């Protein structure tokens, strides 16, 4: 289920998502794996919706990475 992201989750998004397309995360859903998957619902300046998935591994197992970015169809 999607919910409002916490300050920590917004910081994770800002520090991990690097792109020319400026996105603002509005909602997030999480999934526990060997680490954590974060599925962010975001909007750009034109109000297009995107889904950005970030994988954050367990501590001392590497850095968080963006695993997919997709524009959501209306």
PASEBA-1860 file (N, C-alpha, C; in nm, 3 decimals):
! residues 74
1> XXXXXXXX> 0.083/-0.118/0.000/0.000/0.000/0.000/0.088/0.125/0.000 ~ 0.049/0.223/-0.078/0.123/0.348/-0.084/0.083/0.438/0.033 ~ 0.180/0.513/0.082/0.160/0.607/0.192/0.252/0.727/0.172 ~ 0.238/0.826/0.254/0.324/0.944/0.249/0.465/0.905/0.294 ~ 0.569/0.945/0.219/0.706/0.908/0.259/0.752/0.984/0.384 ~ 0.833/0.916/0.463/0.892/0.978/0.582/1.008/1.068/0.538 ~ 1.057/1.147/0.629/1.173/1.233/0.601/1.292/1.148/0.560 ~ 1.314/1.036/0.626/1.425/0.946/0.595/1.410/0.891/0.452
9> XXXXXXXX> 1.288/0.854/0.414/1.265/0.800/0.280/1.283/0.907/0.172 ~ 1.241/1.031/0.202/1.264/1.141/0.107/1.413/1.167/0.090 ~ 1.488/1.160/0.198/1.633/1.178/0.192/1.697/1.068/0.109 ~ 1.653/0.944/0.127/1.703/0.833/0.046/1.677/0.861/-0.102 ~ 1.557/0.907/-0.135/1.523/0.937/-0.274/1.615/1.045/-0.330 ~ 1.629/1.154/-0.258/1.712/1.267/-0.304/1.857/1.225/-0.323 ~ 1.910/1.144/-0.232/2.051/1.103/-0.238/2.076/0.994/-0.343 ~ 1.973/0.924/-0.386/1.990/0.810/-0.478/1.948/0.843/-0.620
17> XXXXXXXX> 1.837/0.913/-0.637/1.785/0.942/-0.771/1.861/1.060/-0.830 ~ 1.937/1.033/-0.935/2.016/1.137/-1.003/1.974/1.137/-1.149 ~ 1.904/1.241/-1.192/1.857/1.250/-1.329/1.832/1.395/-1.364 ~ 1.827/1.424/-1.493/1.792/1.558/-1.539/1.644/1.586/-1.519 ~ 1.564/1.480/-1.507/1.420/1.494/-1.485/1.396/1.515/-1.335 ~ 1.353/1.635/-1.298/1.328/1.666/-1.158/1.196/1.603/-1.116 ~ 1.202/1.514/-1.018/1.084/1.446/-0.968/1.067/1.473/-0.818 ~ 0.942/1.483/-0.776/0.909/1.501/-0.635/0.834/1.378/-0.586
25> XXXXXXXX> 0.889/1.305/-0.488/0.819/1.186/-0.438/0.699/1.224/-0.351 ~ 0.582/1.170/-0.386/0.459/1.200/-0.312/0.409/1.082/-0.230 ~ 0.438/0.960/-0.278/0.393/0.838/-0.210/0.504/0.735/-0.217 ~ 0.499/0.638/-0.126/0.598/0.531/-0.125/0.533/0.402/-0.075 ~ 0.579/0.290/-0.129/0.544/0.157/-0.080/0.676/0.083/-0.062 ~ 0.684/-0.003/0.039/0.809/-0.075/0.065/0.787/-0.225/0.060 ~ 0.898/-0.295/0.031/0.897/-0.441/0.027/1.028/-0.490/0.087 ~ 1.018/-0.575/0.188/1.138/-0.633/0.249/1.188/-0.745/0.160
33> XXXXXXXX> 1.316/-0.737/0.123/1.386/-0.842/0.048/1.518/-0.862/0.121 ~ 1.625/-0.896/0.054/1.757/-0.898/0.119/1.804/-0.753/0.124 ~ 1.733/-0.674/0.200/1.745/-0.530/0.205/1.604/-0.475/0.198 ~ 1.585/-0.365/0.125/1.451/-0.305/0.113/1.433/-0.244/-0.024 ~ 1.318/-0.272/-0.085/1.278/-0.205/-0.208/1.183/-0.093/-0.170 ~ 1.205/0.024/-0.230/1.118/0.140/-0.212/1.060/0.175/-0.348 ~ 0.928/0.176/-0.358/0.862/0.214/-0.482/0.800/0.351/-0.459 ~ 0.859/0.453/-0.521/0.814/0.591/-0.505/0.723/0.630/-0.620
41> XXXXXXXX> 0.611/0.694/-0.591/0.527/0.759/-0.691/0.564/0.906/-0.688 ~ 0.603/0.958/-0.804/0.655/1.094/-0.812/0.586/1.171/-0.923 ~ 0.596/1.304/-0.914/0.544/1.392/-1.020/0.656/1.483/-1.067 ~ 0.651/1.515/-1.199/0.745/1.613/-1.252/0.675/1.749/-1.259 ~ 0.743/1.849/-1.316/0.687/1.984/-1.321/0.562/1.993/-1.407 ~ 0.543/1.900/-1.501/0.425/1.900/-1.587/0.314/1.810/-1.530 ~ 0.330/1.766/-1.407/0.234/1.679/-1.337/0.222/1.539/-1.397 ~ 0.325/1.495/-1.470/0.329/1.356/-1.514/0.371/1.270/-1.395
49> XXXXXXXX> 0.314/1.152/-1.384/0.344/1.063/-1.272/0.446/0.958/-1.315 ~ 0.544/0.935/-1.230/0.648/0.835/-1.252/0.656/0.742/-1.132 ~ 0.703/0.622/-1.158/0.729/0.526/-1.051/0.879/0.498/-1.053 ~ 0.944/0.525/-0.940/1.089/0.506/-0.925/1.110/0.400/-0.817 ~ 1.182/0.293/-0.853/1.212/0.187/-0.756/1.357/0.199/-0.715 ~ 1.380/0.205/-0.585/1.515/0.212/-0.529/1.535/0.090/-0.439 ~ 1.648/0.022/-0.461/1.684/-0.092/-0.377/1.791/-0.045/-0.279 ~ 1.767/-0.065/-0.149/1.864/-0.034/-0.045/1.907/-0.165/0.019
57> XXXXXXXX> 2.034/-0.206/-0.002/2.079/-0.334/0.055/2.094/-0.327/0.207 ~ 2.118/-0.442/0.265/2.143/-0.450/0.408/2.267/-0.367/0.443 ~ 2.281/-0.325/0.571/2.398/-0.247/0.611/2.529/-0.315/0.572 ~ 2.623/-0.235/0.528/2.757/-0.279/0.487/2.755/-0.370/0.364 ~ 2.648/-0.365/0.285/2.637/-0.449/0.166/2.636/-0.366/0.037 ~ 2.666/-0.238/0.047/2.670/-0.153/-0.071/2.575/-0.035/-0.058 ~ 2.570/0.045/-0.164/2.489/0.166/-0.166/2.352/0.139/-0.228 ~ 2.257/0.226/-0.195/2.125/0.220/-0.257/2.136/0.255/-0.405
65> XXXXXXXX> 2.054/0.190/-0.488/2.057/0.215/-0.631/1.915/0.221/-0.687 ~ 1.900/0.299/-0.795/1.773/0.304/-0.867/1.768/0.181/-0.957 ~ 1.662/0.101/-0.945/1.652/-0.019/-1.028/1.556/-0.001/-1.144 ~ 1.463/0.096/-1.136/1.376/0.124/-1.250/1.310/0.259/-1.235 ~ 1.281/0.320/-1.351/1.206/0.445/-1.360/1.108/0.429/-1.475 ~ 0.979/0.444/-1.446/0.877/0.429/-1.550/0.774/0.538/-1.535 ~ 0.731/0.591/-1.650/0.620/0.686/-1.647/0.491/0.606/-1.633 ~ 0.404/0.649/-1.545/0.277/0.581/-1.524/0.177/0.630/-1.629
73> XX> 0.110/0.537/-1.691/0.009/0.570/-1.791/-0.118/0.609/-1.721 ~ -0.191/0.701/-1.778/-0.316/0.748/-1.717/-0.427/0.650/-1.735
END
